[in-house]
Amino acid sequence: MGRTHHTADYLEAIYFLANPIGEYGPVVTDGPVPAARVAEMLDVTPPTASEMLSRMEAEGLIKRGPRRGPLLTDKGQAEAEKFVRQHRIIERFLTDFLGYSPAESHEHADELGEAFDDQMVERLAEKLGHPDRCPHGWPVDTAHEREENVALSALSAVDAPAKATIVRLAEHDGELLHWFYDQGLVPGTTLAVESGLDAAEQLNVVIEGEPRTISKRAADALFVRPAA
């Protein structure tokens, strides 16, 4: 199991699961998300997740019915969007001002989130020139993020042959996030999909003339749009 998670982490997880591109399953914006997926995303046991979700329900952040997963209330949605935006601004601060790598910035932004109040985050945003995206390609404006979702797909869902440009990197697997940067699989990279997933669940692509093989795990977490 990873670090101890707080309410903000759960709100962000539910928000992402309710507004997916491809990695986390079908869109469930108008309905509850599976509690088991929340636990899986945060790498906690189902009982641990259930205890926190009960606390959040009592605070009016989510609502649940019998045998139903959590659904953000209006209050919970507003809080989730605030934390998501805050996280992305702190990531930009860590990379642009403090020199952390993009992968490192995600880990430290998780740890630092509660140390920054709303006023501090707004000052950071101003100093940064109100950035449009976090280092991993996710829009700082959550409304923009949801609008853009419809134009994106997971790389694993692209029908070959095709060309695609990486727009965002999934952040919730820290090990994989580091691997993306080590491999040069970063936002703005255009690749040619030569063939779809094979029996070994691998995808064949070409990047700058170099043939590469990408696993389904990685291809599920690279969000792309068709390249011109």
KAHU-V344148 format. One record per backbone hydrogen bond with DSSP energy under -1.0 kcal/mol. CO is the residue of the C=O (numbers start at 1). NH is the residue of the N-H. E is the energy in kcal/mol with one decimal. If there is no record, write none. Layout:
co-><CO	CO>
nh-><NH	NH>
e-><E	E>
This chain:
co-><6	7	8	9	10	11	12	13	14	28	34	35	36	37	38	39	45	46	47	48	49	50	51	52	53	54	55	56	57	61	63	65	70	71	73	74	75	76	77	78	79	80	81	82	83	84	85	86	87	88	89	90	91	92	93	93	94	101	102	103	104	105	106	107	108	109	112	113	117	118	119	120	121	122	123	124	125	126	132	134	136	138	141	142	143	144	145	148	149	153	154	155	162	163	164	165	166	168	173	174	175	176	177	178	179	180	184	186	189	191	192	193	195	198	201	202	203	204	204	205	206	207	210	212	214	215	216	218	219	221	222	223	223	224	225>
nh-><10	11	12	13	14	15	16	17	18	31	38	39	40	41	42	44	49	50	51	52	53	54	55	56	57	58	59	61	60	73	71	68	33	63	77	78	79	80	81	82	83	84	85	86	87	88	89	90	91	92	93	94	95	96	97	98	100	105	106	107	108	109	110	111	112	113	115	116	121	122	123	124	125	126	127	128	130	129	140	137	169	134	145	146	147	148	149	151	152	224	157	158	193	227	191	225	188	223	177	178	179	180	181	182	183	185	186	189	166	164	206	162	204	201	216	198	214	194	195	212	192	210	207	205	203	219	220	221	156	170	155	167	168	153	165>
e-><-1.6	-2.7	-2.5	-2.3	-2.6	-2.4	-2.6	-2.4	-1.8	-2.0	-1.4	-2.2	-2.3	-2.6	-1.9	-2.4	-2.3	-2.8	-2.2	-1.9	-2.7	-2.0	-1.6	-2.4	-2.2	-1.9	-1.3	-2.6	-1.3	-2.0	-1.7	-2.1	-2.3	-2.2	-3.0	-2.1	-2.2	-2.8	-2.5	-1.9	-2.4	-2.5	-2.3	-2.5	-2.5	-1.9	-2.0	-2.4	-2.1	-1.7	-2.2	-2.5	-2.0	-3.3	-2.1	-1.3	-2.6	-2.4	-1.2	-1.2	-2.4	-2.4	-1.7	-1.4	-2.4	-1.3	-2.3	-1.2	-2.2	-2.1	-2.0	-2.3	-2.6	-2.0	-2.5	-2.2	-3.5	-1.3	-2.7	-2.0	-1.9	-2.4	-2.1	-2.2	-2.0	-2.4	-1.6	-2.0	-1.4	-3.0	-1.9	-1.6	-3.5	-2.3	-2.9	-1.9	-3.3	-2.4	-2.5	-2.2	-1.7	-2.3	-1.5	-2.2	-2.1	-2.7	-1.5	-2.1	-3.0	-2.7	-2.1	-1.4	-1.1	-2.2	-1.9	-1.7	-2.7	-2.2	-1.5	-3.5	-2.6	-2.0	-2.5	-2.7	-3.2	-2.9	-2.7	-1.0	-1.4	-2.7	-2.5	-3.1	-1.8	-1.9	-2.8>
